[in-house]
């Protein structure tokens, strides 16, 4: 499934210190056309139809992917007459109207014939979190669907040797410190994703001793401890020796979710 603009912006705004209040429950709806990033698809409409409550399991990793899926069978009301062909589903925070969080295309189109009641079996609705988010924040994002809100954070840029998700360690040495990041408001890019960029120039202190090998750039959610949010593999490592000062110009860091 794909995140809508609403979910993307609410999540990204946590990096600006704004809390993302999760809905207490979420509902699945049936759509004839793609809801797209705006959540504005053509929803099924027949006598008795309504979105159905969906409960998800806890986020878990399988084959390197963090996901959630519906725990229980979901039954829609029966229709007395043909109601069209469902091609997409959407997950929203309200039974009527509200905000759509995510949408996805069915693996097979579902034609709703007269006297039929659409059904989803347990595990058939899956929501994934991919990309450069850390494992911890992929789970936080997916737990929005489980009613768990996210606090706003104070993001800082950090330098690591290997990924913190794989046991990597943050660089150390005299004068080393994480650098605070200020982010712009989320904007939509050419692919339709909501993106935020750093609005301040990021200057690390100049090393007065060797700091070690830098091969991952990481956004942390606190100045000192906390958890990793985004993890970027630089591809090749660089030995940070005395006198070398890493910097990131305004707009150099761009973040989006998938």
DRENVOVO-925637 format. One record per residue (C-alpha): residue in one letter; y negated, x negated, z negated. Coordinates in steps of 0.1 Angstrom, whole numbers, padded with zeros to 4 digits, always signed. Example, Ala and Ser with C-alpha at 12.3 -4.5 7.8 and 13.67 -1.06 7.14 Angstrom:
REM DRENVOVO-925637
A+0045-0123-0078 S+0011-0137-0071 
REM end
This chain:
REM DRENVOVO-925637
X+0000+0000+0000 X-0036-0010+0005 X-0064-0010-0020 X-0093+0013-0012 X-0130+0003-0014 X-0132+0020-0047 X-0104+0000-0063 X-0116-0033-0047 X-0152-0029-0059 X-0142-0018-0094 X-0119-0047-0098 X-0143-0073-0083 X-0171-0060-0106 X-0151-0071-0136 X-0161-0106-0126 X-0197-0094-0131 X-0189-0084-0167 X-0184-0047-0158 X-0155-0029-0174 X-0130-0011-0151 X-0120+0020-0169 X-0085+0031-0157 X-0077+0067-0152 X-0053+0082-0178 X-0030+0094-0151 X-0028+0091-0113 X-0016+0115-0086 X+0001+0111-0052 X-0011+0131-0022 X+0002+0136+0013 X-0019+0128+0043 X-0017+0136+0080 X-0041+0108+0090 X-0048+0075+0074 X-0071+0077+0044 X-0084+0042+0053 X-0106+0021+0029 X-0127+0051+0022 X-0099+0074+0011 X-0111+0101+0035 X-0079+0110+0054 X-0068+0146+0063 X-0047+0158+0034 X-0019+0183+0038 X-0030+0218+0031 X-0005+0247+0026 X-0002+0275+0002 X+0009+0261-0031 X+0003+0224-0022 X-0012+0201-0048 X-0010+0164-0056 X+0017+0154-0080 X+0016+0133-0111 X+0032+0099-0106 X+0043+0075-0133 X+0048+0038-0125 X+0070+0012-0142 X+0055-0020-0156 X+0046-0047-0130 X+0075-0070-0123 X+0082-0099-0100 X+0109-0098-0073 X+0113-0123-0045 X+0079-0138-0054 X+0060-0104-0052 X+0045-0085-0081 X+0049-0048-0077 X+0052-0014-0094 X+0072+0017-0083 X+0075+0053-0093 X+0099+0058-0122 X+0108+0095-0116 X+0116+0118-0087 X+0084+0135-0074 X+0087+0171-0061 X+0061+0188-0040 X+0060+0226-0037 X+0078+0243-0009 X+0059+0256+0021 X+0065+0289+0037 X+0054+0278+0071 X+0052+0244+0090 X+0025+0222+0074 X+0023+0193+0098 X+0035+0157+0099 X+0028+0134+0069 X+0021+0098+0079 X+0004+0084+0048 X+0003+0088+0011 X-0026+0082-0013 X-0028+0075-0050 X-0059+0091-0066 X-0073+0094-0101 X-0076+0132-0099 X-0055+0162-0088 X-0085+0174-0068 X-0112+0152-0053 X-0118+0121-0074 X-0113+0085-0063 X-0085+0072-0042 X-0071+0039-0055 X-0046+0030-0028 X-0030+0043+0003 X+0000+0034+0024 X+0019+0044+0056 X+0053+0060+0052 X+0082+0040+0067 X+0091+0071+0085 X+0069+0101+0094 X+0077+0132+0074 X+0075+0165+0093 X+0071+0194+0068 X+0090+0224+0082 X+0090+0259+0069 X+0109+0264+0037 X+0109+0227+0029 X+0096+0208-0001 X+0087+0171+0002 X+0104+0148-0023 X+0101+0111-0032 X+0131+0096-0050 X+0126+0071-0079 X+0114+0037-0065 X+0103+0050-0031 X+0066+0046-0038 X+0058+0009-0042 X+0024-0008-0048 X+0022-0045-0043 X-0004-0071-0053 X-0005-0102-0030 X-0029-0130-0022 X-0045-0156-0044 X-0047-0136-0076 X-0029-0152-0105 X+0003-0136-0118 X-0016-0124-0149 X-0043-0107-0128 X-0019-0092-0103 X-0003-0075-0133 X-0037-0064-0147 X-0046-0049-0113 X-0014-0030-0110 X-0016-0018-0146 X-0047+0001-0136 X-0022+0026-0122 X-0006+0027-0156 X-0038+0037-0174 X-0047+0002-0187 X-0084-0006-0184 X-0098-0041-0176 X-0126-0056-0195 X-0154-0074-0178 X-0151-0112-0179 X-0172-0143-0178 X-0158-0163-0148 X-0158-0201-0148 X-0147-0225-0122 X-0120-0251-0132 X-0102-0280-0116 X-0064-0283-0119 X-0036-0306-0110 X-0010-0281-0096 X-0012-0244-0100 X-0015-0230-0136 X+0011-0204-0125 X+0035-0232-0120 X+0028-0252-0151 X-0002-0271-0137 X-0027-0287-0161 X-0064-0286-0161 X-0082-0319-0156 X-0095-0337-0186 X-0118-0366-0192 X-0152-0375-0206 X-0179-0351-0194 X-0155-0326-0179 X-0163-0289-0184 X-0158-0256-0165 X-0188-0243-0146 X-0200-0207-0150 X-0200-0186-0119 X-0225-0158-0110 X-0213-0134-0084 X-0231-0112-0059 X-0224-0074-0057 X-0193-0066-0037 X-0200-0062+0001 X-0177-0051+0029 X-0166-0078+0054 X-0156-0074+0090 X-0120-0065+0081 X-0131-0037+0058 X-0123-0056+0026 X-0148-0057-0003 X-0158-0093-0010 X-0179-0111-0036 X-0195-0145-0033 X-0209-0170-0058 X-0247-0166-0059 X-0253-0198-0078 X-0247-0234-0068 X-0218-0248-0088 X-0222-0284-0100 X-0196-0301-0121 X-0207-0329-0144 X-0204-0364-0130 X-0172-0380-0143 X-0178-0409-0167 X-0141-0416-0167 X-0113-0408-0143 X-0103-0371-0145 X-0071-0372-0126 X-0057-0356-0094 X-0075-0324-0082 X-0054-0302-0059 X-0061-0266-0071 X-0094-0249-0077 X-0091-0221-0102 X-0114-0193-0114 X-0108-0187-0151 X-0120-0157-0171 X-0135-0177-0200 X-0154-0209-0207 X-0126-0226-0226 X-0093-0208-0229 X-0085-0174-0212 X-0064-0169-0181 X-0066-0178-0145 X-0079-0151-0121 X-0078-0167-0087 X-0059-0198-0077 X-0066-0218-0046 X-0044-0246-0033 X-0066-0273-0017 X-0037-0285+0004 X-0044-0322-0003 X-0052-0337-0036 X-0082-0358-0045 X-0084-0383-0073 X-0115-0376-0092 X-0127-0410-0103 X-0158-0421-0122 X-0190-0411-0104 X-0176-0383-0081 X-0192-0349-0087 X-0175-0318-0072 X-0199-0291-0061 X-0198-0257-0044 X-0228-0243-0025 X-0240-0208-0028 X-0216-0185-0009 X-0188-0211-0007 X-0165-0191-0029 X-0154-0157-0015 X-0130-0134-0033 X-0112-0103-0022 X-0080-0085-0032 X-0051-0072-0010 
REM end
